[in-house]
Amino acid sequence: MQAITVQDRDAGVAGLTLSELPPPHAAENDVIVEVHAAGFTPGELDWPATWTDRAGRDRTPSVPGHELSGVVTELGYGTTGLTVGQRVFGLADWARNGSLAQYTAVEARNLAPLPADVDHITAAALPISGLTAWQALFDHAHLTTGQTVLIHGAAGGVGSLAVQMAREAGARVIGTGRASGRQTARDLGADAFVDLENEKLEEVGEVDVVLDVIGGEILERSAAVVRPGGTLVTIAEPVTVHPRGGRGVFFVVEPDRTRLADLAQRVRAGRLKPIVGEVRPLAEAASAFAPAQRVHGKTIIRVADN
């Protein structure tokens, strides 16, 4: 099968190559998925799990990409809840070969059924961004109706979905980002927008929740706008400056079949729309990791033509 692989950690994006690999084996509780569309995170070449397995052993050449949508072609021993021929989408394990391949092995519990009227491109844009947004807002920050939430990167993959979820939950939403993202954030339901390059973050007043995807100085400054009892939640890096009288939470997204199924139903109903930017073939996945110019929306790799 064809797959994008990495072997040299020091080479970075330049080390991504289109390779021929043997098809994966379905271990216990696994399924083999014929990948139709895949998503990736540009920074994953820096993740330790891209290069080693859970025991710390080198696993190169490894296949990056951890979001996928496709069709089940094989069931491993003991696998339940899915069937051969079923359309599915979800998350590939961080420390195993990922989704930028024609076939990948995934634990069945990390996948959810994909309704026939949700296309694979849309589905591949949902798992990491959708689960991250939900878990940040509701599992960690416990956002409720009437509260105010500040969402950094409101026009990005995670932020755009978080804006829609928070708005539907009855929260007041303040988005931030580059000036070019203002209209997108407002169209998605943000009540206000802060251009972080030209406007002062501190002038938004106090908020109940901050969702950060940027880290660094923005993360540190965000602590000051969280009101007592509020929550600063981030996926960028551990929190070093905590809100006064509030909580600081850093987390890594977790697979959740039930929530994935809920996200798919929201898409079907028109209540949630991931922003897909470029769609590229598998052969162009390497260049998609480092595009020549900034891409609006999430880049998805089309692996199968059908």
N, C-alpha and C positions, 0 to 999 in steps of 0.2 A: 504494500500500500504506500501511497505518498503521504508525507508528513513534513512539517517544519520542525527542524531539530536544532539544538544548541549543544556544543561540546566544549567550547573555550570560554570560561567565565570572564576572562580579561578582554575578550573581543567585543563584548557588548552586542549591540544590534548587528554589527558587521559579522558576527558569528552565526547568525540565523541562516540556515540553508534548507532548500527543498530536497528531501532525501527519500530513499526507498527503505522502508522498514518492514519486518514481518508483522502480520496482523496480531493484535493483542490476544491474550488468553483470558478467558472469563474465570476468575477465581470464585470461591464460595461467596454467595450473596451478590455477585457482580452481574451486570448485563453488558453485552457488547452493543454499542450504538453506532450505526452508520451515520456519520455526522453530515448534516445538510448545511448548517450554518454555525459559526463559532465566534465567540468574543474573547478579547484578551485585555489585560491591564498593562499599559506601557512599562510600568516599573517592575514587572514581575521577574525580569532578568536579574534583578538585585536581590530577590528573595532567596534565602538559603534552601528552601524546599524545591526550588527549580533545579538545584544541582545535587542534592542528596536525598536519600529516602529517610523514613522516620527513625532509622537506627543510625543515621549520620554517614551512611556509606554512599560513595559516589554512584550516581545513576545515569551519567551521561553515556551516549547521547540522549537527551531528554526532549520531550515535546511540550512546549509551552501552551498557554491558552487554557482557561478553566470554565468558560461558559459555552454551552452547546445546545443545539436543537437538532433532532434527527429521529431515526427509527430504530427500534430494538431489533437486532438480528440474531441474538443468541442469549440464552439464560445460563448463568452459572449454577452450580449445585446449591440447593437451598433457597434460591431466589423466589420471592413471592411478591405479589402485587402488581406485576407487569407481565406482558405477554409479547412473544415474537410478533413483529409487524406493527407494534403500537408506536404511535408518535409520542415523543417525550422531549422534555427540556430540563435543564438543571445545571448543577455544578460538578465538575470533575475534581477529584481529590488534589489538594495542594502538592503533595509529595509523590504523585504518580504522573505518568505521561498524560498530557492534557488533550485539548480539543482541536488543536490545529493539525488534524490528521483525518484521513478518510474514515477510520474506525478508532474508537477508544473504549477502554474498559472503565466502567463507572459503578460504584456501589449503588444498588437499586434504590436505597433509601434517600439518595441525593437527587433523584429524578422525580418529576411529576408528569402525569399525562398531559399532552398538549391537545387542546380542542382542534377539530378539523378546520375551523374558521379563523385560527390564528396562524399566520405564516411563520416559517422557520426564521426568517431574518428578524422579525419583531421579537420572537421568543428568545433568540440568542442574546438580545440586548437587555433582557429582564433579570437574569439570576443574580449577579453580583450587585448591580445597582439597585434593583428592586428590594432584595432582601436586606441590603445595607440600609437603605432609606427607612424601611419598616422597623427593623431592629433598633436603629438609632432613635427614631422618634417615639416609638411606643413600648418596646421592650426595655430600653435603657433610660430614656428621658421621661417616659410615662406622660406624653403630651395629651392634653384633654381639651375639650371644647372651651373656647373663650380665652385660652392662653395665647401668648405671643411667642413666635419662634423665629429666630434669625437663621437663615440657611445660606451658608457660604457656597459659592459655585452653583448658584441657583439655575443656571442654564446648562450645567454639565450633566453627565450621566446619572450620578447619584442625586445631585441637587434638584434636577428637573422633576424627578419622580417624587422626591421628598416634598417639593412645593405642592404637587397635586394631592398627595396623601394628606398633608397637613391642612390644606384648604378644605378637603372633603370632611375632615374630622372637626371642622368648625373653629380652627385656630386662625389668628391673624398672622400673616406671613410677611416677613421682610427678607428679600433676597439680596445677595451681594454677588459681585463678580466684576468682569470687565464691562466697560460701557456698551460694547457690542451685544452683551447678553441681556440688557435691560428690557427690551421689548419682548424677548422670548419669555423671560421670567414673569413679566406682567401678563402676557397672554396665557400663561399656565395657571395664573391665579394669585400671584404675589401682590400684596396690597401696596408695597413700597419696595424700592430698590436702591442700593448703595453702590456706587462706582468706587471700588476700593483704590483705584489709581488717582482719583480726583476729588473724592468726598471723604469726610471723616466718619469712620466707623462709630466712634464714641458718641456721635450726635443722634444715634437711633433711640437713645433712652434705654430704660431697663426692659429686659425680656425674660421670659420664663425658661426658654430653651435656646441653646445655640447648637447647631449641627455644623461641625467643621470638617472640611475635606482637604484643607490646604496645609495646615501645620505652621511651624515657625513663628514669625512675629504676629501673624494674624491670629493664630491660636492663643498666644499669650495675651494679646490685646482684647480678645473676645471675653476673657474671664471678667473684665471690668464691667461689662454690660449685662451680666447675668444677675438678676435680683436675688436677694436672700431666699433660700429654699429652691432655687432653680438649678438647672443642670447644663453643663457644658459637655457635649459628647463629640468625640473625634475619632476618625479612622486613620488619621495621618501619622500620629506619634503619641507616645505616652504624655499625659498632662503633667506639666511641671508648675504651672501657675493656676491655682484653683480659684474658682469664684468665691468671694467672701460670703460665708454663710450658705454656700451651695455645694454641689457635687461636680467633680470632674471625672469623666469616664472615657477610657480608650478601649476599643474593642475590635476584634476581627470577625467578619461576617461568618455565620454558621449556616450550613445547609438546613433546609426546612421544607419538606415535601408539601405539607399542608399549606404553608404560606405561599409557596410557588403556585399551587393550584388556585389559591385565592387571587394572586396577581394575574394569572391567565384569565380568570373570570372577569376581573376589572377591565382588562384590555378588551375582552369580547363586548362588554357593556358600554364601552366608550368612556369609562371613568378614569382610565389611566393610559397614557400614551408615551412610550419611550421615544426619545429623539435619536433616530438613526442618521448618521452622517454619511460617510462613504461606505460602499459595499464593494469589496475587492475579492478577486479569486484567490485561492490558496497560494498560487505561485507568487502573488504580490504581498503576501503576509509580512515578509521581512521588511519591506519598505513601509508598510503601514505602521510599524512600531515607531518609526521616526519620519513622519511625513515632512515634505518640503515646506509646507505651510500649515497653519493651524486649521484643524477640521472642526466644524460646528456639529456637535452630536457624536454619538458613539460609532466608531468604525467596526463593521461586521465583516467577517470573512465568509464568503460563499464557498462551501466545500463541494457540494453536489449541485449540479445544474438543475435537477428536478426538485 
